[in-house]
Amino acid sequence: MANVFGKRQIVITKGKAATLWDINGKEYVDCMGSYGVALLGHCHPKVVAAIKAQAEALICSHASLYNDRRSEFLQKLTNMTPKGLDKAFLSNSGAESVECAIKLARKYTRKPEIIAVMGAFHGKTMGALSATWDKKYREPFQPLVPEFKHVPPDNLDKMKEAISEKTAAVLLEPIRGEGGVRVPPDGYLQGLRQLCTEKNVLLIFDEVQTSFGRTGKLFGCQNWDVTPDVMTMAKPFAGGLPIGITVARTEVMSALKLGEHSTTFSGGPLVCAAGCAAIDALIEENLTEQAATKGKYFKEQLEALMAKHKIAKEVRGLGLMLGMELRFDVLGVIQRCTKNGVLVLDAGRNVLRFLPPLVITQTQIDKTIAVLDTALEEEENARANQSSPAPN
Ligand SMILES: Cc1ncc(COP(=O)(O)O)c(C=O)c1O
């Protein structure tokens, strides 16, 4: 495997709900959630049953043939997407869902420019990368796709100045994930919606990380009652199997003509069967509401920790998409948490990010807080003494 992933020194072999086990039988609370994929928890019984049944019937079938599972999935999907976003393209990853949105914007408007925001993360394929902000991802691969620019986030005046005759679309995450779990100020997304409508520019929300109940609403943008023209999704929508989804208003999606976009695996039966089960589980188990209540509890506990530890600077987030900014690099704290049975993500250099499955229990949240409490204290002491480096 290419050496592109910062590895943790554990071998994961089993998962159930919000718990993972390594090859030695050691148990972990999973606040990584496979980078936000495992929203239903690992090996959700409904998803497992659907995959088993579908695997017996049909695993692959190209989108040039109709398929029962694909149409069922599209029905369930467009029943849950915000009103008006009822035409979909299915792909295999978040980056691909963004690629489709970019092509769609250029084709529909016949204009070239895409405006993204500083701090944005939209994936690492060439089009999506051109909208991603961090120069460590971008610089080695220049030249990127032309006609992309970045403006300061959460600033309507700067966005207004940036939009020009050649702007096709504004692309942004309702809550920036990789960029540090940054929630926009109230009014920003509503203002942006109005601005894009006035200027005749498409508004694209990248909901790859913020959808499927994560933030306490089905879609992140619903926290502010704003509907984009195009929306991208991925991570949890097929219960753990790879999927990317781009939805748009019918009029917008219809700009893509025969053969202008495709991918071999688009809407495969196995993925769609898992996706149907995942959507059913999300709705039947009221997981969106659980994200809101558990997220509130989790956030309060993080805030209590912040009050106790000087090295913690800020707690941010909505639902079960939470971040804690530290005053220094988070790597040592992450390693200490891993050692003590809790898997946590980073979001940039100095933000701890928590993307647990929505089925995480209160006991597991309490364990996470206790382990983090110790890790912050140990790290604080280690930094004070500069003598005890973080364990591997
Ligand atoms: C907001 C957002 N967009 C796009 C992507 C890219 O998704 P993928 O890694 O599936 O290509 C990610 C991945 O973390 C993301 O968080």
The ligand as a Tripos MOL2 file, in Angstrom:
@<TRIPOS>MOLECULE
LIG
   16    16     1     0     0
SMALL
NO_CHARGES

@<TRIPOS>ATOM
      1 C1        -16.4900   17.5240    3.2700 C.3       1 LIG1
      2 C2        -15.7600   16.4410    2.5290 C.ar      1 LIG1
      3 N1        -15.8080   16.4160    1.1920 N.ar      1 LIG1
      4 C3        -15.1880   15.4730    0.4790 C.ar      1 LIG1
      5 C4        -14.4550   14.4860    1.1040 C.ar      1 LIG1
      6 C5        -13.7480   13.4410    0.2860 C.3       1 LIG1
      7 O1        -14.3620   12.2160    0.4700 O.3       1 LIG1
      8 P1        -13.5870   10.8600    0.0550 P.3       1 LIG1
      9 O2        -12.4530   10.7100    1.0120 O.co2     1 LIG1
     10 O3        -14.6420    9.8070    0.2020 O.co2     1 LIG1
     11 O4        -13.1300   11.0380   -1.3430 O.co2     1 LIG1
     12 C6        -14.3770   14.4710    2.4960 C.ar      1 LIG1
     13 C7        -13.5910   13.4270    3.1750 C.2       1 LIG1
     14 O5        -13.3110   13.4640    4.3370 O.2       1 LIG1
     15 C8        -15.0400   15.4710    3.2330 C.ar      1 LIG1
     16 O6        -14.9940   15.5150    4.5630 O.3       1 LIG1
@<TRIPOS>BOND
     1     1     2 1
     2     2     3 ar
     3     2    15 ar
     4     3     4 ar
     5     4     5 ar
     6     5     6 1
     7     5    12 ar
     8     6     7 1
     9     7     8 1
    10     8     9 2
    11     8    10 1
    12     8    11 1
    13    12    13 1
    14    12    15 ar
    15    13    14 2
    16    15    16 1
@<TRIPOS>SUBSTRUCTURE
     1 LIG1         1 GROUP 0 **** ****
